[in-house]
Amino acid sequence: QVQLVESGGGLMQPGGSLRLSCAASGSILSINAMTWYRQAPGKRRELVASLTPYYGDRGSTNYADSVKGRFTISRDNAKNTVYLQMNSLQPEDTAVYYCNAGIQQTGTDYYGDYWGQGTQVTVSS
């Protein structure tokens, strides 16, 4: 079994910072990519930032235009954990943030698609 567990959400004033964490655990052989999505009330889920491939020194990143220059995705390979550093938070960043990963379990030859349970981020004064 593989699990993704997010943490780090909460209430923050505009202009503040939060760091989200997403830890993958279980019988993991390889991780293809780790991505942060968010979903605000009444809106579709949208990609925030992605990091691919997960392992190696040349991981590539991709950001939504709305967060470029404010959010940074990073990883700790030893801990199978991806982070999302969110600076200069704005009210429109309020959403449930979800972690997604493509993970190959030991004993398999394919990558499964896994999601975390989500963590609420609220930006308000």
N, C-alpha and C positions, 0 to 999 in steps of 0.2 A: 504494500500500500504506500501511496505517496500523498503527502499533505503539504499544502501551502498555508502558512499562517502569517497574516499581516498584523502589524502593530504600529503605534506611533501617531494615530489620528487624535483629533481633539478639537477644542475651540481656541481660535487664535484671532487676535485683532488684525485689521488690515495693516500691511507692512511687515508683519511678523514672519517667523520661520517655523517650519516643522520638518521633521525627518521621519519618513515612513520606512518600515522594514518589512521584508517578505522572506521568510525562511522556508526552504524546502527540506522535507525530511522523509525518510523511508528508504526503500531499497532502490537507490538511484544509481544508475550506471553513467548517464550523461544528461546534460541539460543543453538544449539547442538554443533557446532564447528565453529571456525573461522580460516581461512587458507590464507596464502600469496602465490601467484604464481607469476612467471615472464615469460616474453617472449621476447627474444632477436630477432633482425631482422634475418629472415631466419631460425629460430629455433623453435622447438616445445615449447609449454607452459610447464613449469616445476614447481613442488612444491618446495617452499622455506622453509616454516615453517608452522606448524599447532599447534593449541591449542584446545584440547578436554578433557573432556567436558568444555564448556565455563563457566558455573556456578559451584561454589563449590570450596573448598580449594585444591582438589586433581586433578587439571587439568593436563593433560599430554601433553608434547610437543614432536614434531618431527621435525627434520631439515634435509635438504639436506646435503650430505657430504661436498659439496663445500662451505657451509656457517657455518658449525659447528665451534664453538669457536669465530666466528666473529659477527654473528647475534643473536639477542635475541627477542623472541616473548613474549608479555605480554598483560595484559588486565586491563580494568577498568570496572567492572561489572555495576557500577552505571551509567556509561555513554554509555553502550553498545558499547564500543570502544576497538579495538585491535591495538596494536602498533608493529612495527618492528624496533628495534634499529639495525642499520647497522654500524659496526665499521670496520676499516682496509679495506675500500672499494678498490676494484681492477677494472681495466678496464673491465674484464669479468663479472662484476656485472651489467654492462650497460644493461638495459632492461626496458620494461614497466612492472610495478608491479601491480598486481591485487589482490583485496581482495575478498574472497569467504566465504559465511556463510550458514549454515543450520539453517533456522529460521522458527519457528512456529508462524503464525499470530494468533491473538485472534479470537476465534470463529471457529477455524479449528482444526483438529486432525492429522495433518501431518506436516512434515518439508519440506519447499520449498528450492530450491537451488538458491541463489542470488549472483550476481557478481557486483562489482563496475566498474567504467568507466576506471580505470587504471590511474597510475601516472608514468611519465617518470623519470627514474634515469639514469644519464649519468656520468660516471667516466672517466675523462680525464684530462691530464695535459695541 
